[in-house]
Amino acid sequence: MERTAIGAAGGGAAIIRPQRLGTVVMVEIIERIARGELPKGALLPTETELQTEFGVSRTALREGLKAVEERGMIAIRQGRGAVVLPVTEWNVLDPFVLTPLLDHHPTPEMYEQLNAFRMMLEPDMARLAAARISEQDLGRLAELLTVMATEFDDPDAFLEHDLLFHSVIADAAGNLLARAIMTGIEQPLRSSRRLTNRIPRSLEKAQESHSAIHRCLAGKDGEGAAAAMREHLSWSHDRLLGSWEGPASHS
């Protein structure tokens, strides 16, 4: 097998480094695997080549490679080096994996699976929140609704407050495991919602759905809140898949 060269994005541009250099290595390699530059079965360059490429110590390099391996994207085999594994082995619940996968390979199937995952969690979280939500949280949701009503021409700003709206509900539900899972996929959800927000009148429809959810929460109507959340997710899912034109249209 040939080894595939890895360089900084943009043909050798300097890498902007966070505090942990191992994280730089991890993110950079994951990006290249997700983009297809390192296909299934490809061997990564040798440790010496990677050290030179990234300008990091052997310790930092091995830390980064180990992090990629822990996410199921490569297998490090003594005497052979690191080989890229098929996507079926990847930990797609990890945001470091799922976000670039959605960014570089946006397919209807991927978004359908993400929505199905949300449908398993968020209606039930809305039901739980109806019994537990505080007046303070209801007030916060009302404030967010007021702000979002002014942002139909600013999808990026709407997106941030949309995420906060759902976050308040998740916190109020009190299910720590479900909350942790939703937090873990926040970045992939951003990618999904950016596509949904391109659908005509999607923001206005989201506002209507959010208002319906808020009314049910305020009325302590758990079943109504769950139904309103389910309708909200279903509308976005159906319109997104119905308008899908393929990855090229979203690049």
ChimeraX attribute file (.defattr): number of C-alpha atoms within 10 A of each C-alpha:
attribute: neighborCount
match mode: 1-to-1
recipient: residues
	/A:1	9
	/A:2	9
	/A:3	14
	/A:4	14
	/A:5	14
	/A:6	19
	/A:7	17
	/A:8	15
	/A:9	12
	/A:10	8
	/A:11	8
	/A:12	10
	/A:13	9
	/A:14	11
	/A:15	15
	/A:16	8
	/A:17	11
	/A:18	9
	/A:19	7
	/A:20	11
	/A:21	19
	/A:22	23
	/A:23	19
	/A:24	20
	/A:25	26
	/A:26	22
	/A:27	18
	/A:28	19
	/A:29	23
	/A:30	24
	/A:31	21
	/A:32	18
	/A:33	22
	/A:34	21
	/A:35	15
	/A:36	13
	/A:37	14
	/A:38	22
	/A:39	17
	/A:40	15
	/A:41	15
	/A:42	18
	/A:43	22
	/A:44	24
	/A:45	18
	/A:46	15
	/A:47	16
	/A:48	11
	/A:49	13
	/A:50	19
	/A:51	18
	/A:52	11
	/A:53	16
	/A:54	19
	/A:55	13
	/A:56	16
	/A:57	16
	/A:58	14
	/A:59	11
	/A:60	20
	/A:61	23
	/A:62	17
	/A:63	18
	/A:64	23
	/A:65	24
	/A:66	18
	/A:67	19
	/A:68	26
	/A:69	20
	/A:70	13
	/A:71	19
	/A:72	19
	/A:73	26
	/A:74	29
	/A:75	20
	/A:76	16
	/A:77	9
	/A:78	7
	/A:79	6
	/A:80	12
	/A:81	15
	/A:82	23
	/A:83	22
	/A:84	21
	/A:85	20
	/A:86	13
	/A:87	16
	/A:88	9
	/A:89	12
	/A:90	18
	/A:91	17
	/A:92	18
	/A:93	15
	/A:94	14
	/A:95	17
	/A:96	20
	/A:97	22
	/A:98	21
	/A:99	23
	/A:100	21
	/A:101	22
	/A:102	21
	/A:103	18
	/A:104	16
	/A:105	18
	/A:106	20
	/A:107	16
	/A:108	17
	/A:109	10
	/A:110	15
	/A:111	20
	/A:112	16
	/A:113	11
	/A:114	19
	/A:115	17
	/A:116	14
	/A:117	12
	/A:118	16
	/A:119	18
	/A:120	11
	/A:121	16
	/A:122	22
	/A:123	23
	/A:124	22
	/A:125	24
	/A:126	31
	/A:127	24
	/A:128	24
	/A:129	26
	/A:130	28
	/A:131	16
	/A:132	18
	/A:133	20
	/A:134	14
	/A:135	10
	/A:136	9
	/A:137	17
	/A:138	19
	/A:139	13
	/A:140	15
	/A:141	24
	/A:142	17
	/A:143	13
	/A:144	17
	/A:145	20
	/A:146	12
	/A:147	14
	/A:148	24
	/A:149	14
	/A:150	11
	/A:151	16
	/A:152	17
	/A:153	10
	/A:154	12
	/A:155	18
	/A:156	15
	/A:157	14
	/A:158	23
	/A:159	19
	/A:160	12
	/A:161	19
	/A:162	21
	/A:163	14
	/A:164	15
	/A:165	21
	/A:166	18
	/A:167	17
	/A:168	16
	/A:169	26
	/A:170	24
	/A:171	18
	/A:172	21
	/A:173	22
	/A:174	15
	/A:175	14
	/A:176	11
	/A:177	9
	/A:178	17
	/A:179	19
	/A:180	12
	/A:181	13
	/A:182	19
	/A:183	14
	/A:184	15
	/A:185	19
	/A:186	15
	/A:187	17
	/A:188	23
	/A:189	22
	/A:190	17
	/A:191	17
	/A:192	23
	/A:193	19
	/A:194	15
	/A:195	15
	/A:196	20
	/A:197	21
	/A:198	14
	/A:199	14
	/A:200	10
	/A:201	11
	/A:202	19
	/A:203	23
	/A:204	15
	/A:205	14
	/A:206	20
	/A:207	20
	/A:208	15
	/A:209	19
	/A:210	24
	/A:211	16
	/A:212	18
	/A:213	27
	/A:214	24
	/A:215	18
	/A:216	21
	/A:217	27
	/A:218	20
	/A:219	13
	/A:220	18
	/A:221	19
	/A:222	23
	/A:223	17
	/A:224	20
	/A:225	28
	/A:226	24
	/A:227	19
	/A:228	23
	/A:229	25
	/A:230	21
	/A:231	16
	/A:232	21
	/A:233	19
	/A:234	15
	/A:235	16
	/A:236	21
	/A:237	19
	/A:238	11
	/A:239	14
	/A:240	22
	/A:241	16
	/A:242	10
	/A:243	11
	/A:244	14
	/A:245	12
	/A:246	13
	/A:247	14
	/A:248	8
	/A:249	8
	/A:250	14
	/A:251	9
